[in-house]
Amino acid sequence: MRILVTGGAGFVGSNVCRSLKAAIPEAELTALDNLKRRGSEFTLPLLKDAGVAFLHGDIRSPDDIAEAGGFDLLLECSAEPSVQAGYGGSPAYLLHTNLTGTINCLEAARRSKAGVIFLSSSRIYPVAPLCGLPLAEEGARLDIPAEASGTGWSRAGIAEDFPLAGVRTLYGATKLCSEHLLTEYAATYGLNCVIDRCGVLAGPWQMGKVDQGFITYWVARHLFGGELRYTGFGGQGLQVRDVLHIADLIELLLYQIENLEALSGQTFNAGGGHEVSVSLRELTALCRERSGREIAIGSKPETGAYDIPYYVTDNARVTAATGWAPKRSFAELLGEIFDWFEGNRSLLQPLYGRETR
């Protein structure tokens, strides 16, 4: 099997490449990446050691993708992932990467008659309905009351039938448009495809920033110093996200690769779920406990157009279809991230010694 992983030097892509090569040693894996994200160059030795070929290229260029040659499976992990992209500036890179890039990838898949697994985002769900959920303050977090429910939402989280009408950020729009393009390509050209709408992903080798990868960003600040701030919804840090360990995602992808034809055409929400969720205030307490260091937390009460107070994934559909469910707790995930930082301090401290925004 020949597998092309776009965004293959990024956090998700590089972990996927190395894990797939270990699980399917006979597969020929190629990681294609433009290395735009700072820190992605650190993964190149890891890819080489794992036996994964690296191709320096950009999905905005069809010629770069063509250099990878034919393939049997495309894992589309590339994206400009920031929900803040385009606010206060040009959206050109976002649009060209997440839309034009998707078209170029699908064209390559069509030519190769390849299967496609597309990593989408929970951000395809619109902001206003998520902000309108009947959230209640429970300790150091917001949550949906146990008895409350509506179309596509409940205490278990957000399901795939959550209403899609409304504004969702430019980033979210590009991911939803890409989903529609993939669905049309699959129907028109007979491609097997699966879409995974991922929530927050985290784990070692994620180069976190304020707007993407906030778990590692929070850990880095507690270890190396720097400012942190609760932003939006009164600036109290009560907003909640569920978090999926990258290893749990990879286990799902392995199942989907082995059963791609049977699962083809389906879209799944995939996240940590209610049991693996955390508020910013809870995260701060856990980081203080592990690091033994207390960082002053600033407050910006104003809520941005892209901010949401709560997102937890309802995994019921993907569990029913595949038997998959997250195995790793948030405590286990956070411990691994701290261990990674502490074991690679000389490599990472220069990166986080200055503001990463």
C-alpha positions as CSV (number, residue, x, y, z in Angstrom):
1,M,0.0,0.0,0.0
2,R,1.2,3.5,-0.9
3,I,0.0,6.1,1.5
4,L,0.4,9.9,1.1
5,V,0.0,12.0,4.2
6,T,-0.4,15.7,3.5
7,G,0.7,17.9,6.3
8,G,2.9,15.0,7.2
9,A,5.5,16.9,9.2
10,G,2.9,18.6,11.4
11,F,1.8,17.4,14.8
12,V,-1.0,15.1,13.6
13,G,0.6,14.1,10.3
14,S,4.0,13.2,11.7
15,N,2.4,11.1,14.5
16,V,0.1,9.4,11.9
17,C,3.0,8.6,9.6
18,R,5.2,7.1,12.3
19,S,2.4,5.1,13.8
20,L,1.1,3.8,10.5
21,K,4.6,2.7,9.4
22,A,5.0,0.8,12.7
23,A,1.6,-0.8,12.3
24,I,1.9,-1.5,8.5
25,P,5.6,-2.0,7.9
26,E,5.2,-3.0,4.3
27,A,3.4,0.2,3.5
28,E,5.2,3.0,1.6
29,L,4.5,6.2,3.4
30,T,5.3,9.7,2.1
31,A,4.9,12.8,4.2
32,L,4.3,16.0,2.2
33,D,4.7,19.3,4.1
34,N,5.7,22.9,3.4
35,L,7.2,23.2,6.9
36,K,5.5,26.6,7.4
37,R,4.5,25.8,11.0
38,R,7.4,26.7,13.3
39,G,8.8,23.6,15.0
40,S,7.7,21.2,12.3
41,E,11.3,20.8,11.2
42,F,11.9,19.0,14.5
43,T,9.8,16.0,13.2
44,L,12.0,15.4,10.1
45,P,14.5,13.2,12.0
46,L,11.7,11.3,13.6
47,L,10.1,10.6,10.2
48,K,13.4,9.4,8.8
49,D,14.1,7.1,11.7
50,A,10.6,5.6,11.2
51,G,11.3,4.9,7.6
52,V,8.9,7.5,6.2
53,A,9.9,9.4,3.1
54,F,9.6,13.2,3.3
55,L,8.7,15.4,0.4
56,H,9.0,19.2,0.9
57,G,6.0,20.5,-1.0
58,D,2.9,22.6,-0.7
59,I,-0.6,21.4,-1.4
60,R,-1.3,24.7,-3.1
61,S,0.9,23.5,-5.9
62,P,-0.4,20.5,-8.0
63,D,3.1,19.9,-9.2
64,D,4.3,19.4,-5.6
65,I,1.7,16.8,-5.0
66,A,2.5,15.1,-8.3
67,E,6.1,14.6,-7.2
68,A,4.8,12.1,-4.6
69,G,3.7,9.8,-7.5
70,G,0.7,7.6,-7.4
71,F,-0.8,6.4,-4.2
72,D,-3.5,4.1,-2.9
73,L,-4.7,6.1,0.1
74,L,-4.6,9.8,0.9
75,L,-4.7,10.9,4.5
76,E,-5.5,14.7,4.3
77,C,-4.0,16.2,7.5
78,S,-2.9,19.5,6.1
79,A,-4.5,22.8,6.9
80,E,-4.1,26.3,8.1
81,P,-5.8,25.4,11.4
82,S,-6.3,28.8,13.2
83,V,-9.8,30.0,13.8
84,Q,-8.4,33.5,14.0
85,A,-7.1,33.3,10.4
86,G,-8.4,36.2,8.3
87,Y,-9.6,38.3,11.2
88,G,-7.8,41.6,10.9
89,G,-5.9,40.6,7.8
90,S,-6.0,38.8,4.5
91,P,-7.5,35.3,4.4
92,A,-5.5,34.4,1.3
93,Y,-3.2,31.8,2.8
94,L,-6.1,30.2,4.6
95,L,-8.3,30.0,1.5
96,H,-5.6,28.9,-0.9
97,T,-4.4,26.2,1.5
98,N,-7.7,24.9,2.8
99,L,-9.8,25.2,-0.4
100,T,-7.4,25.2,-3.4
101,G,-5.2,22.7,-1.5
102,T,-8.1,20.4,-1.0
103,I,-9.0,20.5,-4.7
104,N,-5.5,19.7,-5.6
105,C,-5.4,16.8,-3.2
106,L,-8.7,15.4,-4.5
107,E,-7.5,15.7,-8.1
108,A,-4.5,13.7,-7.2
109,A,-6.7,11.1,-5.5
110,R,-9.0,11.0,-8.5
111,R,-6.0,10.3,-10.8
112,S,-4.7,7.6,-8.5
113,K,-8.2,6.1,-7.9
114,A,-7.2,6.4,-4.2
115,G,-9.2,6.2,-1.0
116,V,-9.4,9.3,1.1
117,I,-9.6,9.9,4.9
118,F,-10.1,13.6,5.5
119,L,-9.5,15.2,8.9
120,S,-12.1,17.9,9.3
121,S,-12.9,19.9,12.3
122,S,-15.5,20.5,15.0
123,R,-15.3,24.1,13.9
124,I,-17.7,23.3,11.0
125,Y,-20.5,23.8,13.6
126,P,-21.7,27.5,13.7
127,V,-20.7,29.8,16.5
128,A,-24.1,31.3,17.4
129,P,-25.9,28.0,18.1
130,L,-23.0,26.8,20.2
131,C,-23.0,30.0,22.2
132,G,-26.7,29.6,22.6
133,L,-26.5,26.2,24.5
134,P,-28.1,26.4,27.9
135,L,-24.8,26.2,29.8
136,A,-24.6,26.3,33.6
137,E,-21.6,27.0,35.8
138,E,-20.6,23.8,37.6
139,G,-17.6,24.4,39.8
140,A,-14.7,25.6,37.7
141,R,-16.4,25.0,34.4
142,L,-19.4,25.4,32.2
143,D,-21.5,22.4,31.3
144,I,-24.8,21.3,29.8
145,P,-27.3,20.3,32.5
146,A,-27.9,16.6,32.6
147,E,-31.6,16.8,31.7
148,A,-31.1,19.3,28.8
149,S,-31.0,18.3,25.2
150,G,-31.9,19.4,21.7
151,T,-31.2,18.6,18.0
152,G,-27.6,17.4,17.9
153,W,-26.7,18.2,21.5
154,S,-27.0,16.8,25.0
155,R,-24.9,16.3,28.1
156,A,-23.0,13.8,26.0
157,G,-21.9,16.6,23.7
158,I,-22.3,17.7,20.1
159,A,-23.5,15.1,17.6
160,E,-23.3,15.1,13.8
161,D,-26.8,16.3,13.3
162,F,-26.2,19.6,15.2
163,P,-27.7,22.4,13.0
164,L,-25.3,23.8,10.4
165,A,-27.0,27.1,9.6
166,G,-25.0,30.1,10.6
167,V,-21.6,31.7,10.6
168,R,-18.7,29.5,11.7
169,T,-15.4,31.4,11.1
170,L,-13.5,31.4,7.8
171,Y,-11.5,28.4,9.0
172,G,-14.6,26.4,9.7
173,A,-16.2,27.4,6.4
174,T,-13.1,26.1,4.5
175,K,-13.3,22.8,6.3
176,L,-17.1,22.4,5.7
177,C,-16.6,23.3,2.0
178,S,-13.8,20.7,1.8
179,E,-16.2,18.1,3.2
180,H,-18.7,18.9,0.5
181,L,-16.1,18.7,-2.2
182,L,-14.9,15.3,-1.0
183,T,-18.4,14.0,-0.9
184,E,-19.0,15.1,-4.5
185,Y,-15.7,13.7,-5.7
186,A,-16.4,10.4,-4.0
187,A,-19.9,10.2,-5.6
188,T,-18.7,11.3,-9.1
189,Y,-15.5,9.3,-9.3
190,G,-16.3,6.3,-7.1
191,L,-13.7,7.0,-4.4
192,N,-13.9,5.5,-1.0
193,C,-13.8,8.2,1.7
194,V,-14.4,8.9,5.4
195,I,-14.6,12.3,7.1
196,D,-13.5,12.7,10.7
197,R,-14.6,15.9,12.4
198,C,-12.0,16.2,15.1
199,G,-12.1,18.4,18.2
200,V,-9.0,19.5,20.1
201,L,-6.1,17.1,19.5
202,A,-3.1,17.0,21.8
203,G,0.0,15.1,22.7
204,P,3.8,15.2,22.6
205,W,5.4,17.0,19.6
206,Q,2.6,19.5,19.3
207,M,3.9,23.1,18.9
208,G,1.1,24.8,20.7
209,K,0.0,28.4,20.2
210,V,-2.7,30.6,21.7
211,D,-5.1,29.8,18.8
212,Q,-4.2,26.2,18.2
213,G,-2.7,23.6,20.5
214,F,-3.6,25.4,23.7
215,I,-2.8,22.4,26.0
216,T,0.9,22.4,25.1
217,Y,0.9,26.2,25.1
218,W,-0.4,26.2,28.7
219,V,2.2,23.6,29.8
220,A,5.0,25.6,28.1
221,R,4.1,28.8,30.0
222,H,4.1,27.0,33.3
223,L,7.5,25.5,32.6
224,F,9.3,28.3,30.8
225,G,7.4,31.4,32.0
226,G,5.4,34.0,30.1
227,E,2.0,35.5,30.1
228,L,-1.3,33.6,30.1
229,R,-4.8,35.0,29.9
230,Y,-8.4,33.9,30.1
231,T,-10.1,35.5,27.1
232,G,-13.8,35.9,26.5
233,F,-17.0,35.0,28.4
234,G,-16.2,37.3,31.2
235,G,-12.5,36.3,31.4
236,Q,-13.1,33.7,34.1
237,G,-11.6,30.6,32.3
238,L,-14.8,28.6,32.5
239,Q,-15.0,27.6,28.8
240,V,-14.6,23.9,28.1
241,R,-13.2,21.8,25.4
242,D,-12.8,18.0,25.1
243,V,-9.3,16.8,24.2
244,L,-8.4,13.7,22.2
245,H,-5.0,12.1,22.6
246,I,-3.3,11.7,19.3
247,A,-2.7,8.0,19.9
248,D,-6.5,7.5,20.3
249,L,-7.1,9.3,16.9
250,I,-4.5,7.0,15.3
251,E,-6.2,3.9,16.6
252,L,-9.4,5.2,14.9
253,L,-7.6,5.9,11.7
254,L,-6.1,2.4,11.6
255,Y,-9.5,0.9,11.9
256,Q,-10.8,3.1,9.2
257,I,-8.0,2.2,6.8
258,E,-8.7,-1.5,7.3
259,N,-12.4,-1.0,6.8
260,L,-12.5,1.9,4.4
261,E,-14.8,0.4,1.8
262,A,-17.4,-0.6,4.5
263,L,-17.2,2.8,6.1
264,S,-17.1,4.9,2.9
265,G,-19.4,7.9,2.7
266,Q,-19.7,8.3,6.4
267,T,-18.9,11.4,8.5
268,F,-18.0,11.1,12.2
269,N,-17.4,13.4,15.1
270,A,-14.2,12.2,16.9
271,G,-13.1,13.7,20.2
272,G,-12.2,13.0,23.8
273,G,-15.9,13.2,24.9
274,H,-17.2,14.4,28.2
275,E,-14.9,12.3,30.3
276,V,-11.8,13.8,28.6
277,S,-12.8,17.5,28.8
278,V,-11.3,20.4,30.7
279,S,-11.9,24.1,31.3
280,L,-9.1,26.6,31.2
281,R,-9.4,27.2,34.9
282,E,-9.1,23.4,35.6
283,L,-6.2,23.2,33.2
284,T,-4.4,26.0,35.1
285,A,-4.8,24.1,38.4
286,L,-3.5,20.9,36.9
287,C,-0.5,22.7,35.4
288,R,0.3,24.4,38.7
289,E,0.1,21.1,40.6
290,R,2.5,19.3,38.1
291,S,4.9,22.1,37.6
292,G,5.0,23.5,41.1
293,R,4.9,26.9,39.6
294,E,2.1,29.5,39.7
295,I,1.7,31.8,36.7
296,A,-0.3,35.0,37.0
297,I,-3.4,34.6,34.7
298,G,-4.6,37.8,33.0
299,S,-8.2,38.4,32.0
300,K,-9.8,39.8,28.9
301,P,-13.6,39.6,29.4
302,E,-14.5,40.6,25.8
303,T,-15.6,37.7,23.6
304,G,-14.2,37.4,20.0
305,A,-16.4,36.6,17.0
306,Y,-14.7,33.2,16.8
307,D,-14.9,32.2,20.5
308,I,-17.2,29.5,21.7
309,P,-17.9,28.7,25.4
310,Y,-18.2,25.0,25.2
311,Y,-17.5,22.1,22.8
312,V,-17.6,18.4,23.8
313,T,-17.8,15.6,21.3
314,D,-20.6,13.1,21.3
315,N,-18.8,10.0,19.9
316,A,-22.0,7.8,19.8
317,R,-22.0,7.5,16.0
318,V,-18.4,6.6,15.5
319,T,-18.5,4.2,18.4
320,A,-21.6,2.4,17.0
321,A,-19.9,2.1,13.6
322,T,-16.4,1.1,14.6
323,G,-16.4,0.1,18.3
324,W,-13.8,2.8,18.8
325,A,-13.8,5.1,21.9
326,P,-11.1,7.2,23.5
327,K,-9.0,5.1,26.0
328,R,-6.6,7.7,27.4
329,S,-7.6,10.1,30.3
330,F,-6.8,13.7,30.4
331,A,-4.4,13.1,33.3
332,E,-2.5,10.6,31.2
333,L,-2.3,13.0,28.3
334,L,-1.2,16.0,30.4
335,G,1.5,13.9,32.1
336,E,2.9,12.8,28.7
337,I,3.1,16.4,27.5
338,F,4.9,17.5,30.7
339,D,7.3,14.5,30.3
340,W,8.0,15.5,26.7
341,F,8.7,19.1,27.6
342,E,11.0,18.1,30.4
343,G,12.8,15.5,28.3
344,N,13.4,18.0,25.5
345,R,13.9,21.2,27.4
346,S,17.0,22.3,25.5
347,L,15.2,21.9,22.2
348,L,11.9,23.5,23.2
349,Q,12.8,26.3,25.6
350,P,14.2,28.6,22.8
351,L,11.0,28.1,20.9
352,Y,8.8,29.0,23.8
353,G,11.1,31.6,25.3
354,R,9.3,34.3,23.3
355,E,5.6,34.8,22.7
356,T,4.1,32.3,20.4
357,R,1.1,34.0,18.9
